[in-house]
């Protein structure tokens, strides 16, 4: 009798698992058709990419560029923070995901950044704080039991998202910010987002090797990789490329003085200890 019922039990379990997977699947879509949010302390823009690394709406990037240019035209210098999220996140901001949502976390970071700017700047009103949330489909299910099983599929999506289009978006945003030499551009990538940022950086660095210069103005003032889910071999190859070509990144102050400065900060958590590597 047990043998008779076993196939039925297995089929029921399989059917149940299929139903759970179907009902818990998060559809692929653009979350921010209105891609600019004006807050009292900052402006937040969104640039979203699909599962193939293509922009949902190219106008989102152009609108971001416009926001930065408008700040410069108004006589302000800009502080641009570009964030690329990782696994289990996207550009949604649902009420039932408070505390587990990178959009809300990025908004808190921007509020803190504004406080620091207000403390440090001689005239905070002349500093435009602009946050850019670069999003891809890092979340494919809301079912807790199934979330760990999405690691490899979302890693594949992250690898596809590390495309020419995302590289273009990151470099264009940073180059627009640096049109004003007094502006600051910082790129932050978390988890698979760190992998995306690293991929964009490597492509830019390869281009630097074709220039007959050893001192190169960086595309961003700082790149921060937080628990980057990328192969260590990529980082090793990039460091060796910098050494082989004796490339140095410099920054220029208001007086026109140039100084060599670090470009990348990679932070990896091990238990409760944070280890930092600077390049």
N, C-alpha and C positions, 0 to 999 in steps of 0.2 A: 504493500500500500504506500509505503514511503516513496518507492521509486515512481509510482504513478503520479503522486502529487508534486514531486520535486521539479519537473519541468514547468508545471503550472506556477509554482512559487517563484522560480527563477524568472519566468516571463513577466510575472506581476512586478517583481523588483525592478526589472529592466524598464517596464512601462512607467513605473513610478519615477525612476531616475530621469527618464526622458521627459516626463511631464514637468518635473521640477526644473530641469534644465531649460525647457521652453518657456515656462512662466517666469523664470528668473533672469532671462536674457535681457541685456540692456541694448536697445536698438542703436544702430549707428546713425547719428544725426548731428546737425549743427545746433548748439545750444544758445548761441549769442548772435542772433541776426542783428540786434542793436549792439554793436561791438564796442561802444564807448560809454563808460559810466563816469559821470562827473561827481566827485565827492568834494567836501569842503577842504580837505587836506591834500588831495591828490586826484589824478585822473587815471582810470584803469581802462585799458583796452584789451581786446581778445583777438587772437589769431588762431583759428582752428583748422586742423588737418584730419583727413579721413584715414581709413585703415590702409590706404595705399600710399600715404605720404603726400597726397595732393590737397591743396587748400579747398575747404568747403566753399569759401567765397573770397576770391582774390582781393575784393574791395576792403576786407578787414585789414590787410597789410597796408594798403594805400591810405586808409583812414588813420592808422597808427602813425604813419609817416607824416600825415597832415597835422596831427595833434602836436608832434614834436616841432615841426616847422613853425606852427602858429605860436608856440611858446617862444621860439627864438625871434620871430618877427615882432613880438610884443616887447622885446628887449630883455628877456629873461634867459638865464642859463638853465639848463635842464639837468636833472638827475633821473636817469632812465634805468629802471630795474626790470630786466627781462627774466621771467621764470618759466622753466619747462618742467612740468610735473612728471611723476613716475607711475608705477603700477597702481591699479585700483583707483585711479582718478581720471577726471575729465574736466570739462568746463561747466558742468551743472552745479547748481547751488541749492539743492532741495532741502527743505526744512528737516526731513527725517535723516539727513546725513550731516547734521551739525556736529562738529568735533571730528568728523572723518572726511573732511572736504578741503582740498588744497586751495580752492578759491577763497574760502573764508580765512585760511591760514595766511595766504598771500596778502589779503586785505589788512590783517593784523600787522604783518611785516611792514607794509606801507605806512600804516599809522605810526609805528615805532620810528621808521625812517624820517617821517615828518617832524617828530619830536626832536630827533637828533639834529636835523637841519636847522630847526628853530633855535636850538642851543648854540650851534656852531657858526651859523651865517650872520654876517653883519646886518644884512637886510633880507630876512627870510622871504619877504614878499617878492623878491626878484629871482627866486628859485622855484622852478616848476618841477614838481615831483610826478613822474609818469611811470606807472606800472604796466608792463606788457605780459599778459598771460598767454603763453604759447601752448596750445592744447592739442592732444591726439587721443585716440581711443584706448586709454590705459585701463578702463573698467568695462568688462563685458557681462558681468552678472552681479546681482545683489544678494544671491543666496550664499549665506555664510559658509556652508559646507563645500560649496563649489568654488569659492574664490581661490583657494590654494591651487586648484587644478588648472587655473587659467594662466599660470606663470609662463609656460612655454609659448602659448598662443599670443599672449600680450608681449612677450619678448620679441617674437617675430613681428608683431605689429610695430613695436618700437624700432626695430631694425629697418622696417619699411619706411617708418616716419622719419628716420635719419636720411632724408633724401635731399636732392638738389633744391627742392622748394623750401624746406625748412632751413637749409643752409643760407639760401638767399634771404629769407625773412630775418634771420638772426643778424647777418652781416649788414643788411640794409638798415635795420633799426639802429644798430650801433654806429654805422657810418653817418646816419642822419643826426644822431645825438652829438657826434664829434665834429659836426660842421661848426659848432661853437666850441672853440678850444678850451673854454672854461667849464664846459659841461662834463658830466660824468656818466659813463655807461658801464653797467655791471650785468653779467649774465650768470644765472644760477640754474643748475640742472640737478634734479634729484632722482635717484634710482635709474630707471630706464631713461628718464629725462637727461641725466648726466651722460648717458651713452649717446644720446642725440646731440648734445652740446659738444661732446668730445669729437664726434664724427665731423661736425661742422668746422670745428677748430682745426682738425688735421688737414682738411681740404684747403683751408686758408693758409696754413703754415706751408704746405707744399707749394702754393703760389709764391710765398715769400722767398723760397729758395731760388726762384727764377729771376729775382731782382738782384742786381749787382751792388748790394748794400749789406752791411753787417748790423747796422742799427735800423730798426724798423718800428714805426709807430703802430702800436697794437690796435686791432679792430675794436677792442673793448678795454676798459681800464683794469678790469679784473674778471676772471671766470672762476666761479666757485662750483665744484663738483661735490655733491653730498651723497655719500654711499653710491657712487656711480656703478651701475650694473653693466659694466663693460669688461672686455677681456684685458687683462693686465698687459698682454703683448702689444696692444694698440698704444698704451701709454709709454711702454718701453721704446717702441719704434719712434714715437714722436720725440721723446727726449734725446734719443740717439741722432735723429735728424737735426735737431737744434744744435747739438754738439758738433756734428760733422760739418755743418755749414757755418758754425760759429755765429749763429744769429743771436742778437741781443734786442730786447724790447725796451723802449725808453718812453718816458713821459716828459712833457714840457710844462714848466710853470708859467705864471703870468709874465715873468721877466724874460721868457724865452730860453731859460736854462734847461738843458736836457739831462736826465738822470736815468740810469738803468734801474728797472723795477721788476718785481715778479709779475707774471701774467696769470698763473694758474694756482689756485688753492684747492687741493683735493682733501676732503675730510671724510674719514671712514670710522664708523663707530664699532668698537669691539667691547661687548658687554656694556659696562658703564664708563668706558674710557674712550675719549676722542683722540684719534691720532691725526695729525695734519702733515701733509707733504706739500712743499712749496717748490714750484719750478720757475 
